[in-house]
Amino acid sequence: MNATPKALAHVVYRTRRLAEMLDWYATVFGARIQHQNPAMSFLTFDDEHHRFAFLDLSVIDPEGSEPETKGWTGVDHLAWTHASLNDLFENYAHCKANGIKPYWCVHHGLTISMYYADPDGNQMEFQVDAFDSAEECNEYICGPGFEANPVGVEFDPQDWLAAVHNGVSLDDFRTRKVHEPVSPIRGEIKALL
């Protein structure tokens, strides 16, 4: 049996009109900024640490020259929250057994996430919060740990499972112990900060 997500967590958008987008989401949803840097903005309207995130393509790729960003705005990915780290790894095992593997596994500090692409290339993030409460998550996203590295540090789920096989608890991985190196896949965003 597969562990299914408990909720839709957030949507990430790519935009070249960040100020307008932030104003629109503030007006329509009453969203407030939780964290912002030159390349990314994270907003919420409730107790979730972020319901929306925006990647500013005018900063990431100002000339529109990169094939993956040229003219491409809209949904980057949807994120789904699992109830526990065990459920996240149960989903990983289920997907892997069916030939579906994540293309990126990253500890964001705020969440532990595995990213997948469906057959059409739509990107899905399956995540679990790294903290026990919404208050702790909200403190983290507004604090220096997230500021130090909002992108994250990659991990290999097989390494974590091997450690669990040797007696380590998955919960021991919930707190990100280091903020470097920045994930090389998304490191170009960090370079803009």
QUIHUGI-V230825 format. One record per backbone hydrogen bond with DSSP energy under -0.5 kcal/mol. CO is the residue of the C=O (numbers start at 0). NH is the residue of the N-H. E is the energy in kcal/mol with one decimal. If there is no record, write none. Layout:
BEGIN
CO | NH | E
CO | NH | E
END
This chain:
BEGIN
1 | 3 | -0.7
6 | 8 | -0.5
6 | 80 | -2.7
9 | 78 | -2.7
10 | 52 | -1.9
11 | 75 | -3.6
11 | 76 | -1.2
12 | 54 | -3.0
13 | 73 | -2.5
14 | 56 | -3.0
14 | 57 | -0.6
16 | 20 | -2.4
17 | 21 | -3.0
18 | 22 | -2.2
19 | 23 | -2.6
20 | 24 | -2.7
21 | 25 | -1.9
22 | 26 | -2.4
23 | 27 | -3.1
24 | 28 | -1.7
24 | 30 | -1.7
25 | 29 | -0.9
31 | 43 | -2.1
34 | 41 | -2.9
38 | 55 | -2.6
39 | 36 | -2.7
40 | 53 | -2.5
41 | 33 | -3.4
41 | 34 | -1.4
42 | 50 | -2.7
42 | 51 | -2.0
43 | 31 | -3.0
50 | 10 | -2.0
51 | 42 | -2.8
52 | 12 | -2.8
53 | 40 | -1.7
53 | 55 | -0.6
54 | 14 | -2.5
54 | 56 | -1.1
55 | 58 | -1.6
55 | 59 | -2.5
56 | 60 | -2.6
58 | 61 | -0.5
60 | 63 | -1.5
65 | 68 | -1.6
65 | 69 | -2.2
68 | 71 | -1.7
70 | 72 | -0.9
73 | 13 | -3.0
75 | 122 | -0.5
76 | 11 | -2.6
77 | 124 | -3.1
78 | 8 | -3.0
78 | 9 | -1.0
79 | 126 | -2.8
80 | 5 | -3.0
80 | 6 | -1.2
83 | 87 | -2.1
84 | 88 | -2.3
85 | 89 | -2.1
86 | 90 | -2.5
87 | 91 | -2.0
88 | 92 | -2.5
89 | 93 | -2.5
90 | 94 | -2.8
91 | 95 | -2.9
92 | 96 | -2.4
93 | 97 | -0.8
94 | 97 | -1.0
94 | 99 | -2.9
95 | 98 | -2.0
98 | 100 | -0.6
103 | 114 | -3.2
104 | 154 | -1.8
105 | 107 | -0.9
105 | 112 | -2.8
106 | 152 | -1.9
109 | 129 | -2.7
110 | 107 | -2.4
110 | 108 | -0.7
110 | 112 | -0.5
111 | 127 | -1.3
112 | 105 | -2.3
113 | 125 | -3.0
114 | 102 | -2.5
114 | 103 | -1.2
115 | 123 | -2.9
117 | 120 | -2.5
121 | 117 | -2.5
122 | 77 | -1.7
123 | 115 | -3.0
123 | 125 | -0.5
124 | 79 | -3.4
124 | 126 | -0.5
125 | 113 | -2.6
126 | 81 | -3.0
127 | 111 | -2.4
132 | 136 | -2.0
133 | 137 | -2.7
134 | 138 | -2.3
135 | 139 | -2.1
136 | 140 | -2.5
137 | 141 | -1.2
139 | 142 | -1.7
139 | 145 | -0.8
142 | 146 | -1.8
143 | 147 | -2.3
144 | 148 | -0.9
151 | 182 | -2.7
152 | 106 | -3.0
154 | 156 | -0.6
155 | 158 | -0.9
155 | 159 | -1.6
156 | 160 | -2.5
157 | 161 | -2.2
158 | 162 | -2.0
159 | 163 | -2.2
160 | 164 | -2.4
161 | 165 | -1.2
162 | 167 | -2.4
163 | 166 | -2.0
168 | 171 | -1.6
169 | 172 | -2.1
170 | 173 | -1.4
173 | 175 | -0.6
174 | 176 | -0.6
182 | 186 | -0.8
185 | 188 | -1.6
185 | 189 | -0.9
186 | 190 | -2.0
187 | 191 | -0.6
188 | 191 | -1.2
188 | 192 | -0.5
189 | 192 | -1.4
END
